[in-house]
């Protein structure tokens, strides 16, 4: 497939994610910076996914214990909200706000239920960000494969 076709498919995919409310305009802002900083989107998404995965794992551990340390849940939820919002993951950020209400009320059941929503939304976001990453890498390979080779003289 040609790079232009792959690029159009990626643009259409991202538009679909915005229409579904999975991504917001913050993702577009990162994408716009790519012109000045090639590889920025891949780097930002890779770091965000890695950080969010770790944070989700930590939140799960904190919420599975018999005693909940709400200050730690607050800290991790705030971190996850920031990570998600930084890449345009608006549904995850919104779910984190809902989780915030539960830990402010010191309500373990609501925290666990809220975390389930956060985790579900994050898994959807992560799957789609991974698709974007794979597409970006594929486009870059296609572009590099079609570059004329320089001749040594």
N, CA, C and O atoms as a DFTB+ gen file, in Angstrom:
612 C
 N C O
     1  1       0.836      -1.169       0.000
     2  2       0.000       0.000       0.000
     3  2       0.886       1.239       0.000
     4  3       1.952       1.238       0.616
     5  1       0.469       2.263      -0.664
     6  2       1.256       3.475      -0.739
     7  2       1.109       4.292       0.538
     8  3       0.095       4.205       1.231
     9  1       2.132       5.087       0.839
    10  2       2.133       5.891       2.056
    11  2       0.940       6.842       2.099
    12  3       0.359       7.056       3.163
    13  1       0.571       7.411       0.957
    14  2      -0.557       8.353       0.922
    15  2      -1.866       7.653       1.316
    16  3      -2.685       8.222       2.036
    17  1      -2.052       6.430       0.843
    18  2      -3.259       5.675       1.202
    19  2      -3.269       5.323       2.690
    20  3      -4.296       5.430       3.361
    21  1      -2.113       4.903       3.191
    22  2      -2.004       4.577       4.611
    23  2      -2.254       5.810       5.472
    24  3      -2.923       5.743       6.503
    25  1      -1.708       6.923       5.032
    26  2      -1.901       8.171       5.767
    27  2      -3.370       8.553       5.794
    28  3      -3.883       8.962       6.835
    29  1      -4.050       8.425       4.668
    30  2      -5.476       8.751       4.625
    31  2      -6.282       7.815       5.523
    32  3      -7.218       8.249       6.194
    33  1      -5.926       6.549       5.536
    34  2      -6.603       5.598       6.420
    35  2      -6.421       5.992       7.886
    36  3      -7.352       5.904       8.687
    37  1      -5.206       6.428       8.221
    38  2      -4.932       6.839       9.594
    39  2      -5.726       8.104       9.946
    40  3      -6.283       8.211      11.039
    41  1      -5.770       9.038       9.031
    42  2      -6.554      10.263       9.245
    43  2      -8.020       9.917       9.465
    44  3      -8.659      10.456      10.367
    45  1      -8.546       9.029       8.652
    46  2      -9.951       8.612       8.791
    47  2     -10.182       7.896      10.123
    48  3     -11.210       8.096      10.769
    49  1      -9.233       7.074      10.524
    50  2      -9.337       6.352      11.789
    51  2      -9.354       7.329      12.963
    52  3     -10.173       7.198      13.873
    53  1      -8.460       8.295      12.940
    54  2      -8.393       9.295      14.011
    55  2      -9.679      10.124      14.043
    56  3     -10.195      10.434      15.116
    57  1     -10.187      10.477      12.874
    58  2     -11.451      11.223      12.808
    59  2     -12.571      10.401      13.452
    60  3     -13.395      10.939      14.193
    61  1     -12.596       9.100      13.166
    62  2     -13.591       8.214      13.757
    63  2     -13.476       8.187      15.281
    64  3     -14.488       8.191      15.981
    65  1     -12.258       8.158      15.788
    66  2     -12.048       8.158      17.237
    67  2     -12.538       9.459      17.860
    68  3     -13.090       9.456      18.960
    69  1     -12.337      10.567      17.159
    70  2     -12.859      11.844      17.659
    71  2     -14.385      11.839      17.658
    72  3     -15.013      12.307      18.607
    73  1     -14.970      11.315      16.600
    74  2     -16.432      11.256      16.505
    75  2     -17.031      10.373      17.599
    76  3     -18.134      10.636      18.078
    77  1     -16.307       9.330      17.991
    78  2     -16.771       8.435      19.057
    79  2     -16.505       9.008      20.452
    80  3     -16.957       8.452      21.453
    81  1     -15.775      10.113      20.510
    82  2     -15.453      10.714      21.802
    83  2     -14.291      10.046      22.509
    84  3     -14.084      10.275      23.700
    85  1     -13.532       9.230      21.807
    86  2     -12.378       8.554      22.411
    87  2     -11.192       9.508      22.478
    88  3     -10.453       9.521      23.463
    89  1     -11.013      10.301      21.434
    90  2      -9.950      11.310      21.378
    91  2     -10.572      12.687      21.250
    92  3     -11.680      12.838      20.735
    93  1      -9.842      13.696      21.726
    94  2     -10.290      15.070      21.541
    95  2      -9.213      15.863      20.799
    96  3      -8.260      15.287      20.274
    97  1      -9.370      17.174      20.760
    98  2      -8.463      18.000      19.961
    99  2      -7.042      18.049      20.509
   100  3      -6.139      18.505      19.808
   101  1      -6.818      17.601      21.724
   102  2      -5.455      17.564      22.265
   103  2      -4.577      16.624      21.432
   104  3      -3.391      16.889      21.237
   105  1      -5.154      15.542      20.950
   106  2      -4.391      14.638      20.089
   107  2      -3.970      15.372      18.815
   108  3      -2.841      15.217      18.350
   109  1      -4.874      16.166      18.256
   110  2      -4.558      16.928      17.045
   111  2      -3.420      17.907      17.293
   112  3      -2.588      18.132      16.414
   113  1      -3.383      18.486      18.478
   114  2      -2.310      19.424      18.813
   115  2      -0.956      18.724      18.819
   116  3       0.036      19.280      18.348
   117  1      -0.916      17.518      19.348
   118  2       0.335      16.747      19.336
   119  2       0.716      16.421      17.895
   120  3       1.875      16.548      17.501
   121  1      -0.277      15.998      17.119
   122  2      -0.033      15.635      15.720
   123  2       0.532      16.821      14.939
   124  3       1.417      16.642      14.102
   125  1       0.030      18.030      15.202
   126  2       0.518      19.227      14.509
   127  2       1.991      19.491      14.812
   128  3       2.715      20.002      13.957
   129  1       2.434      19.153      16.004
   130  2       3.834      19.361      16.382
   131  2       4.772      18.397      15.662
   132  3       5.981      18.623      15.600
   133  1       4.208      17.331      15.125
   134  2       5.011      16.315      14.432
   135  2       5.755      16.912      13.229
   136  3       6.848      16.454      12.897
   137  1       5.188      17.911      12.585
   138  2       5.849      18.534      11.430
   139  2       7.214      19.095      11.813
   140  3       8.176      18.997      11.050
   141  1       7.284      19.683      13.003
   142  2       8.543      20.265      13.471
   143  2       9.422      19.236      14.182
   144  3      10.639      19.401      14.270
   145  1       8.799      18.184      14.683
   146  2       9.507      17.169      15.465
   147  2       9.129      15.772      14.977
   148  3       8.300      15.110      15.600
   149  1       9.718      15.316      13.879
   150  2       9.366      13.989      13.362
   151  2       9.551      12.913      14.433
   152  3      10.550      12.891      15.153
   153  1       8.571      12.031      14.516
   154  2       8.626      10.950      15.487
   155  2       8.024      11.315      16.832
   156  3       7.976      10.480      17.735
   157  1       7.562      12.556      16.978
   158  2       7.023      13.007      18.260
   159  2       5.789      12.220      18.672
   160  3       5.673      11.820      19.830
   161  1       4.870      11.992      17.748
   162  2       3.635      11.285      18.088
   163  2       3.948       9.887      18.602
   164  3       3.396       9.454      19.613
   165  1       4.822       9.191      17.915
   166  2       5.186       7.832      18.342
   167  2       5.820       7.868      19.729
   168  3       5.499       7.043      20.584
   169  1       6.706       8.809      19.946
   170  2       7.378       8.907      21.240
   171  2       6.390       9.241      22.355
   172  3       6.403       8.601      23.406
   173  1       5.542      10.231      22.134
   174  2       4.581      10.651      23.153
   175  2       3.601       9.518      23.473
   176  3       3.332       9.237      24.641
   177  1       3.073       8.872      22.438
   178  2       2.113       7.793      22.672
   179  2       2.758       6.609      23.380
   180  3       2.143       5.998      24.254
   181  1       3.977       6.285      23.014
   182  2       4.685       5.170      23.647
   183  2       4.904       5.436      25.132
   184  3       4.661       4.565      25.967
   185  1       5.357       6.629      25.454
   186  2       5.582       6.989      26.861
   187  2       4.263       7.024      27.620
   188  3       4.182       6.547      28.752
   189  1       3.229       7.589      27.001
   190  2       1.921       7.688      27.660
   191  2       1.353       6.303      27.956
   192  3       0.850       6.062      29.054
   193  1       1.428       5.410      27.004
   194  2       0.905       4.052      27.207
   195  2       1.668       3.350      28.329
   196  3       1.067       2.732      29.208
   197  1       2.974       3.450      28.290
   198  2       3.801       2.808      29.322
   199  2       3.457       3.376      30.711
   200  3       3.289       2.620      31.668
   201  1       3.355       4.684      30.812
   202  2       3.041       5.322      32.095
   203  2       1.634       4.971      32.567
   204  3       1.422       4.685      33.745
   205  1       0.686       4.995      31.657
   206  2      -0.700       4.677      32.015
   207  2      -0.838       3.215      32.433
   208  3      -1.547       2.914      33.393
   209  1      -0.172       2.308      31.728
   210  2      -0.211       0.886      32.110
   211  2       0.267       0.707      33.547
   212  3      -0.359       0.002      34.338
   213  1       1.377       1.350      33.871
   214  2       1.926       1.261      35.221
   215  2       0.938       1.831      36.242
   216  3       0.719       1.243      37.301
   217  1       0.351       2.974      35.914
   218  2      -0.570       3.635      36.832
   219  2      -1.838       2.810      37.050
   220  3      -2.336       2.706      38.171
   221  1      -2.352       2.225      35.970
   222  2      -3.528       1.349      36.093
   223  2      -3.203       0.167      37.003
   224  3      -4.001      -0.188      37.871
   225  1      -2.039      -0.440      36.807
   226  2      -1.630      -1.574      37.657
   227  2      -1.543      -1.156      39.126
   228  3      -1.990      -1.890      40.007
   229  1      -0.976       0.008      39.386
   230  2      -0.851       0.498      40.762
   231  2      -2.215       0.787      41.375
   232  3      -2.465       0.454      42.534
   233  1      -3.090       1.405      40.600
   234  2      -4.449       1.674      41.093
   235  2      -5.165       0.381      41.437
   236  3      -5.837       0.279      42.464
   237  1      -5.013      -0.598      40.569
   238  2      -5.672      -1.892      40.814
   239  2      -5.176      -2.512      42.121
   240  3      -5.967      -3.050      42.896
   241  1      -3.874      -2.436      42.361
   242  2      -3.307      -2.974      43.600
   243  2      -3.855      -2.223      44.808
   244  3      -4.228      -2.833      45.810
   245  1      -3.901      -0.909      44.710
   246  2      -4.361      -0.095      45.846
   247  2      -5.830      -0.351      46.154
   248  3      -6.231      -0.315      47.317
   249  1      -6.629      -0.605      45.138
   250  2      -8.059      -0.800      45.344
   251  2      -8.426      -2.246      45.690
   252  3      -9.562      -2.512      46.083
   253  1      -7.489      -3.173      45.552
   254  2      -7.805      -4.577      45.838
   255  2      -7.504      -4.957      47.282
   256  3      -7.853      -6.051      47.724
   257  1      -6.865      -4.069      48.009
   258  2      -6.554      -4.368      49.400
   259  2      -7.764      -4.215      50.305
   260  3      -8.795      -3.673      49.906
   261  1      -7.620      -4.699      51.524
   262  2      -8.728      -4.573      52.474
   263  2      -8.855      -3.140      52.975
   264  3      -9.954      -2.676      53.279
   265  1      -7.727      -2.443      53.060
   266  2      -7.724      -1.037      53.470
   267  2      -7.367      -0.192      52.246
   268  3      -6.407      -0.479      51.531
   269  1      -8.154       0.845      52.026
   270  2      -7.904       1.744      50.890
   271  2      -7.241       3.015      51.418
   272  3      -7.754       3.662      52.331
   273  1      -6.113       3.356      50.842
   274  2      -5.449       4.620      51.161
   275  2      -5.890       5.619      50.091
   276  3      -5.318       5.703      49.004
   277  1      -6.923       6.365      50.443
   278  2      -7.568       7.238      49.469
   279  2      -6.623       8.309      48.927
   280  3      -6.775       8.748      47.787
   281  1      -5.654       8.729      49.731
   282  2      -4.709       9.733      49.231
   283  2      -3.874       9.160      48.086
   284  3      -3.566       9.868      47.127
   285  1      -3.511       7.892      48.183
   286  2      -2.741       7.251      47.107
   287  2      -3.620       7.032      45.876
   288  3      -3.162       7.203      44.746
   289  1      -4.875       6.657      46.092
   290  2      -5.817       6.507      44.971
   291  2      -5.987       7.856      44.279
   292  3      -6.016       7.933      43.050
   293  1      -6.099       8.915      45.074
   294  2      -6.229      10.270      44.515
   295  2      -5.015      10.616      43.658
   296  3      -5.158      11.099      42.535
   297  1      -3.834      10.370      44.186
   298  2      -2.598      10.678      43.478
   299  2      -2.515       9.921      42.141
   300  3      -2.202      10.505      41.104
   301  1      -2.795       8.631      42.186
   302  2      -2.711       7.807      40.972
   303  2      -3.795       8.174      39.958
   304  3      -3.550       8.183      38.752
   305  1      -4.993       8.476      40.460
   306  2      -6.078       8.869      39.562
   307  2      -5.741      10.182      38.870
   308  3      -5.964      10.338      37.670
   309  1      -5.207      11.113      39.629
   310  2      -4.812      12.408      39.058
   311  2      -3.722      12.210      37.996
   312  3      -3.755      12.837      36.937
   313  1      -2.777      11.350      38.288
   314  2      -1.698      11.052      37.333
   315  2      -2.271      10.458      36.052
   316  3      -1.904      10.879      34.955
   317  1      -3.162       9.488      36.182
   318  2      -3.757       8.843      35.010
   319  2      -4.585       9.835      34.204
   320  3      -4.550       9.818      32.973
   321  1      -5.321      10.689      34.881
   322  2      -6.116      11.712      34.195
   323  2      -5.198      12.616      33.374
   324  3      -5.503      12.944      32.227
   325  1      -4.080      13.012      33.962
   326  2      -3.131      13.868      33.256
   327  2      -2.510      13.182      32.045
   328  3      -2.387      13.781      30.977
   329  1      -2.123      11.933      32.217
   330  2      -1.543      11.167      31.107
   331  2      -2.555      11.056      29.974
   332  3      -2.226      11.298      28.812
   333  1      -3.773      10.693      30.313
   334  2      -4.819      10.495      29.302
   335  2      -5.149      11.795      28.589
   336  3      -5.227      11.843      27.362
   337  1      -5.341      12.834      29.363
   338  2      -5.690      14.123      28.773
   339  2      -4.570      14.639      27.875
   340  3      -4.841      15.299      26.872
   341  1      -3.326      14.350      28.217
   342  2      -2.193      14.857      27.435
   343  2      -2.152      14.290      26.023
   344  3      -1.569      14.901      25.127
   345  1      -2.768      13.126      25.815
   346  2      -2.798      12.540      24.468
   347  2      -4.195      12.606      23.851
   348  3      -4.440      12.030      22.791
   349  1      -5.097      13.306      24.515
   350  2      -6.445      13.454      23.964
   351  2      -7.419      12.384      24.382
   352  3      -8.497      12.278      23.796
   353  1      -7.079      11.589      25.373
   354  2      -7.956      10.504      25.833
   355  2      -9.049      11.025      26.742
   356  3      -9.008      10.822      27.955
   357  1     -10.018      11.690      26.160
   358  2     -11.026      12.412      26.943
   359  2     -11.968      11.509      27.727
   360  3     -12.419      11.891      28.807
   361  1     -12.276      10.328      27.218
   362  2     -13.183       9.441      27.965
   363  2     -12.515       8.884      29.207
   364  3     -13.167       8.708      30.236
   365  1     -11.231       8.609      29.124
   366  2     -10.499       8.147      30.307
   367  2     -10.423       9.286      31.321
   368  3     -10.644       9.080      32.514
   369  1     -10.111      10.478      30.842
   370  2     -10.040      11.628      31.743
   371  2     -11.382      11.852      32.433
   372  3     -11.415      12.128      33.633
   373  1     -12.482      11.740      31.703
   374  2     -13.822      11.912      32.287
   375  2     -14.110      10.817      33.312
   376  3     -14.701      11.088      34.358
   377  1     -13.700       9.587      33.022
   378  2     -13.909       8.485      33.969
   379  2     -13.091       8.717      35.247
   380  3     -13.528       8.355      36.339
   381  1     -11.911       9.318      35.107
   382  2     -11.094       9.633      36.283
   383  2     -11.793      10.674      37.169
   384  3     -11.687      10.621      38.395
   385  1     -12.492      11.600      36.556
   386  2     -13.240      12.592      37.323
   387  2     -14.338      11.904      38.132
   388  3     -14.584      12.257      39.285
   389  1     -14.990      10.925      37.522
   390  2     -16.023      10.159      38.236
   391  2     -15.403       9.379      39.404
   392  3     -15.983       9.314      40.488
   393  1     -14.234       8.793      39.177
   394  2     -13.544       8.071      40.242
   395  2     -13.168       9.029      41.369
   396  3     -13.197       8.656      42.542
   397  1     -12.823      10.242      41.018
   398  2     -12.474      11.254      42.017
   399  2     -13.620      11.445      43.009
   400  3     -13.394      11.539      44.215
   401  1     -14.827      11.501      42.506
   402  2     -15.986      11.691      43.388
   403  2     -16.105      10.545      44.395
   404  3     -16.513      10.752      45.538
   405  1     -15.749       9.350      43.965
   406  2     -15.836       8.193      44.860
   407  2     -14.775       8.245      45.948
   408  3     -15.079       7.954      47.105
   409  1     -13.543       8.605      45.614
   410  2     -12.525       8.612      46.665
   411  2     -12.672       9.822      47.569
   412  3     -12.268       9.763      48.730
   413  1     -13.233      10.913      47.081
   414  2     -13.514      12.054      47.947
   415  2     -14.535      11.652      49.019
   416  3     -14.462      12.100      50.163
   417  1     -15.481      10.804      48.626
   418  2     -16.498      10.314      49.566
   419  2     -15.986       9.161      50.429
   420  3     -16.719       8.651      51.276
   421  1     -14.724       8.743      50.219
   422  2     -14.144       7.602      50.948
   423  2     -15.034       6.363      50.859
   424  3     -15.278       5.674      51.851
   425  1     -15.508       6.104      49.647
   426  2     -16.439       4.997      49.430
   427  2     -15.743       3.922      48.595
   428  3     -15.552       4.075      47.389
   429  1     -15.371       2.836      49.265
   430  2     -14.610       1.766      48.607
   431  2     -15.381       1.157      47.444
   432  3     -14.812       0.961      46.370
   433  1     -16.655       0.854      47.631
   434  2     -17.439       0.219      46.566
   435  2     -17.524       1.127      45.331
   436  3     -17.374       0.673      44.196
   437  1     -17.767       2.415      45.583
   438  2     -17.810       3.356      44.454
   439  2     -16.446       3.492      43.790
   440  3     -16.359       3.650      42.572
   441  1     -15.384       3.431      44.585
   442  2     -14.029       3.496      44.012
   443  2     -13.769       2.302      43.103
   444  3     -13.256       2.454      41.994
   445  1     -14.126       1.125      43.577
   446  2     -13.909      -0.092      42.782
   447  2     -14.740      -0.026      41.501
   448  3     -14.238      -0.336      40.420
   449  1     -15.998       0.372      41.617
   450  2     -16.859       0.490      40.429
   451  2     -16.333       1.574      39.492
   452  3     -16.324       1.399      38.274
   453  1     -15.898       2.686      40.064
   454  2     -15.341       3.771      39.246
   455  2     -14.065       3.355      38.541
   456  3     -13.839       3.702      37.381
   457  1     -13.229       2.606      39.254
   458  2     -11.996       2.109      38.642
   459  2     -12.303       1.161      37.489
   460  3     -11.612       1.184      36.470
   461  1     -13.322       0.333      37.635
   462  2     -13.697      -0.572      36.547
   463  2     -14.024       0.219      35.277
   464  3     -13.653      -0.188      34.176
   465  1     -14.715       1.338      35.433
   466  2     -15.034       2.187      34.270
   467  2     -13.755       2.801      33.709
   468  3     -13.547       2.815      32.495
   469  1     -12.905       3.306      34.591
   470  2     -11.627       3.894      34.156
   471  2     -10.819       2.873      33.373
   472  3     -10.314       3.165      32.289
   473  1     -10.702       1.680      33.928
   474  2      -9.896       0.639      33.277
   475  2     -10.485       0.247      31.923
   476  3      -9.748       0.075      30.952
   477  1     -11.801       0.106      31.855
   478  2     -12.451      -0.246      30.592
   479  2     -12.203       0.836      29.538
   480  3     -11.873       0.530      28.392
   481  1     -12.363       2.087      29.928
   482  2     -12.121       3.190      28.986
   483  2     -10.648       3.247      28.579
   484  3     -10.324       3.520      27.424
   485  1      -9.762       2.987      29.541
   486  2      -8.341       2.991      29.213
   487  2      -7.983       1.882      28.229
   488  3      -7.208       2.105      27.299
   489  1      -8.533       0.706      28.424
   490  2      -8.230      -0.394      27.502
   491  2      -8.672      -0.066      26.080
   492  3      -7.988      -0.417      25.120
   493  1      -9.806       0.602      25.943
   494  2     -10.266       1.047      24.619
   495  2      -9.280       2.069      24.051
   496  3      -8.887       1.983      22.888
   497  1      -8.888       3.027      24.876
   498  2      -7.933       4.043      24.425
   499  2      -6.607       3.403      24.032
   500  3      -6.056       3.708      22.974
   501  1      -6.096       2.518      24.883
   502  2      -4.798       1.885      24.604
   503  2      -4.834       1.094      23.301
   504  3      -3.899       1.171      22.503
   505  1      -5.892       0.342      23.083
   506  2      -6.013      -0.420      21.844
   507  2      -5.954       0.510      20.631
   508  3      -5.280       0.213      19.644
   509  1      -6.654       1.622      20.712
   510  2      -6.675       2.552      19.587
   511  2      -5.359       3.308      19.422
   512  3      -4.929       3.559      18.297
   513  1      -4.720       3.671      20.527
   514  2      -3.410       4.317      20.428
   515  2      -2.376       3.356      19.852
   516  3      -1.517       3.767      19.072
   517  1      -2.448       2.094      20.225
   518  2      -1.541       1.099      19.644
   519  2      -1.776       0.955      18.147
   520  3      -0.827       0.782      17.383
   521  1      -3.028       1.024      17.725
   522  2      -3.337       0.980      16.287
   523  2      -2.719       2.190      15.581
   524  3      -2.156       2.058      14.494
   525  1      -2.824       3.353      16.195
   526  2      -2.220       4.564      15.618
   527  2      -0.712       4.396      15.534
   528  3      -0.107       4.741      14.519
   529  1      -0.100       3.873      16.587
   530  2       1.352       3.654      16.584
   531  2       1.773       2.698      15.470
   532  3       2.728       2.967      14.741
   533  1       1.062       1.589      15.343
   534  2       1.402       0.619      14.299
   535  2       1.251       1.240      12.916
   536  3       2.079       1.009      12.035
   537  1       0.216       2.014      12.728
   538  2      -0.006       2.666      11.436
   539  2       1.095       3.672      11.137
   540  3       1.584       3.747      10.010
   541  1       1.487       4.449      12.149
   542  2       2.540       5.446      11.958
   543  2       3.857       4.779      11.574
   544  3       4.575       5.259      10.697
   545  1       4.162       3.679      12.235
   546  2       5.389       2.945      11.914
   547  2       5.309       2.384      10.492
   548  3       6.286       2.439       9.745
   549  1       4.160       1.851      10.124
   550  2       3.979       1.301       8.781
   551  2       4.120       2.398       7.724
   552  3       4.731       2.169       6.680
   553  1       3.577       3.560       7.975
   554  2       3.695       4.686       7.036
   555  2       5.154       5.084       6.891
   556  3       5.634       5.304       5.779
   557  1       5.857       5.175       8.005
   558  2       7.269       5.552       7.963
   559  2       8.089       4.532       7.171
   560  3       8.965       4.909       6.393
   561  1       7.807       3.248       7.366
   562  2       8.508       2.208       6.598
   563  2       8.226       2.342       5.109
   564  3       9.130       2.222       4.281
   565  1       6.973       2.589       4.779
   566  2       6.588       2.747       3.375
   567  2       7.297       3.939       2.747
   568  3       7.782       3.859       1.618
   569  1       7.354       5.035       3.478
   570  2       8.041       6.228       2.967
   571  2       9.517       5.934       2.759
   572  3      10.074       6.261       1.711
   573  1      10.158       5.314       3.755
   574  2      11.583       4.995       3.644
   575  2      11.861       3.978       2.541
   576  3      12.896       4.056       1.878
   577  1      10.962       3.037       2.340
   578  2      11.152       2.024       1.298
   579  2      11.074       2.636      -0.095
   580  3      11.678       2.128      -1.039
   581  1      10.334       3.721      -0.216
   582  2      10.156       4.345      -1.527
   583  2      11.071       5.524      -1.768
   584  3      10.981       6.167      -2.814
   585  1      11.952       5.826      -0.823
   586  2      12.926       6.902      -1.021
   587  2      13.981       6.416      -1.992
   588  3      14.448       5.280      -1.903
   589  1      14.351       7.277      -2.914
   590  2      15.443       6.869      -3.814
   591  2      16.736       6.712      -3.016
   592  3      17.055       7.517      -2.141
   593  1      17.454       5.671      -3.342
   594  2      18.726       5.417      -2.676
   595  2      19.767       6.382      -3.234
   596  3      19.861       6.589      -4.444
   597  1      20.550       6.968      -2.323
   598  2      21.601       7.876      -2.794
   599  2      22.760       7.029      -3.318
   600  3      23.073       5.961      -2.792
   601  1      23.368       7.540      -4.354
   602  2      24.491       6.802      -4.976
   603  2      25.805       7.306      -4.452
   604  3      26.031       8.510      -4.327
   605  1      26.644       6.388      -4.154
   606  2      28.008       6.755      -3.747
   607  2      28.834       6.983      -4.983
   608  3      28.705       6.276      -5.982
   609  1      29.680       7.976      -4.902
   610  2      30.548       8.255      -6.066
   611  2      31.982       8.177      -5.697
   612  3      32.850       8.382      -6.546
